[in-house]
């Protein structure tokens, strides 16, 4: 008897699967089958093959049995192979997976590919390769609408080969997780996924493959960079083309085209030994431009790169975060991109390195980077750092900006809005700024929080800031030597801490020269050669050269814009003006040429208030508030101007009466007082006498 096999509709699972029918009644059965087919088509029920459960032996799915519906999770056991014939369509119910401990062979041909897709409107799960003996070969396949559509597990030890495949509309097209196995992708297109390939601690070999229009990333890797086997890989119109994080010995040098990615072309984060060469990068936009490096240490950009061009501009040729430093030989274009500078964009790092001087390239800080304790940022002589509005550089490690007299380093604003500060904020933070210009900042140079090291400024010009230097850390020491603090709102403001000024000019600041509040220990030199200039601050208002804090301040050898003691007193705001403040002891003070220290200021008056032959001359000088304390004064009288003459007395009070001196006819007297402190140091006053303003109209 001849037989035929009839596949029963899935709508009627209780029918007997195969009927053995006598040839004589085949006509009747044919009519019956046609009728049932008509009924099924009108109730939207199609021929189908449902799959779920476990495959333990070699199994082939045929195109004639399409569609193959995955209605439950499946497992292909070790030693078994699931083969998909060319032309097969596999439809997955929502979130369903096939796990391979064995192998998958899905080999289509150019005109008859294999499709793996969803059965409805909800995405399916994944093809999951796990175990040391699992393998997969997919050729001319379209894989779409999956979750992590193709995934290898951490223990994957076989080979996954994808060629001529289209992987699209999935969350992750391919997800390779920590596997020791081999994953190769050849002549594939990964498009319209969130991420084309996500590789976690696994090596992926790429050749002639296109990553296109993936929302977040074309290729996303942690721990291991992709291996480019040829120059025909294309990363275009993704969020970011290639992103690699925490990988060692990263090299992209075989060539690739990275173009028109909306947020950035190539990105390396927390990697080491990075080299990029022979890559064409054009039209990449967003915050990261053509190339973004962060926390990579020193990296190399080779001469074989093409970065930008007319009509193909990237937003930036290079963007660096904290801890990323282009090597001295790196080639960075100065034209052909929308912004032709090096952008500094955020980041956190403890890696040390140098911002080098590249001809016609400035460093534009558009988002605050932070340099952690243990790391040192060195800025090379000649570099210009431009910070955008309110942005800062946070130093928890060390900043070394060592310029030279002929060049120097500049910190300034980018645009019309002032930037924030160079912010030293940790117990391990410190720095050195030599021959730097710091301008148009907020609290331009600031110590705060746990700062406990040393910040040294020398030969710097700090100008046009809100606060030139702001000290708000109880620990550490701020040293300012041979600097100019000018045209700021306040040249220096300190709330707590210890600081010293030497050979520094504080002038033309609109509110205050030095503004201290709280327990601030301020040193202003210990000898004439350590002079400072503090004058013309606060628009001429009283008390604006120095506003003292709660501690007494010894402020000798300062030129205050005058050498008249009473005028100096008026420029200082201290305990005499507010009992909650400490006293400022400003003697001895310097003259403008810094070649004479005047410890006292003397005035000479007639005791009787008018000229007479029997009149006395009354001498008085400002009281001394020296660091080492008064021992005594010595009064000298001479008959010649600018000559000290003979001593008249040694006394401890700050006045002397030369009785009858005014009555000595035809003899002019000139007086000097000298202070002697407890260490034997001597400081002279100015000379007063017959040429004094009170006596000059009455020469003898």
Secondary structure, DSSP 8 states (H G I E B T S, - for coil): ---------GGGTTS-S-----GGGHHHHHHHHHHHHHHHHHTT----EEEEEEE-S-EEE-GGG--EEEEEEEEE-TT-EEEE-TT-EEEE-TT--EEESSEEEEE-BTTB-EEEEESSSS----EEE-STT-EEEEESEEEES-SEEEEE-TT--SEEEEES-EEESSSEEEEEES-SSEEEEES-EEESSSEEEEEES--EEEES-EEES-SSEEEEEESS--EE-SS--EEESSSEEEEEES-SS-EE-S-EEEE--SSEEEEEES-SSEEE-SEEEES--TTT-SEEEES-EEEEE-TT-EE--TT---SEEEEE-TTEEE-TT----SSSSSEEEEEEE--EE---EEE--BTTB-EEEEE-EEE-TT-EEEE-TT-EEEE-TT--EEESSEEEEE--TTS-EEEEESSSS----EEE-STT-EEEEESEEEES-SEEEEEETT--SEEEEES-EEESSSEEEEEEEEEEEEEEES-EEESSSEEEEEEEEEEEEES-EEE--SSEEEEE-SSEEEE--SSGGG-EEEES-GGG-TT-SEE--SS-EE--SEE-S---HHHHHHHEESTTT-TTS--EE--SEE-TTSS-EEEE-EEEEETTSS--TT--EEEEE-----SS-EEEEEEEEESSTT---EEEEEESSSEEEETTGGGSTT---EEEEEEEETT--EEEEEEEETTSTTTTTS--
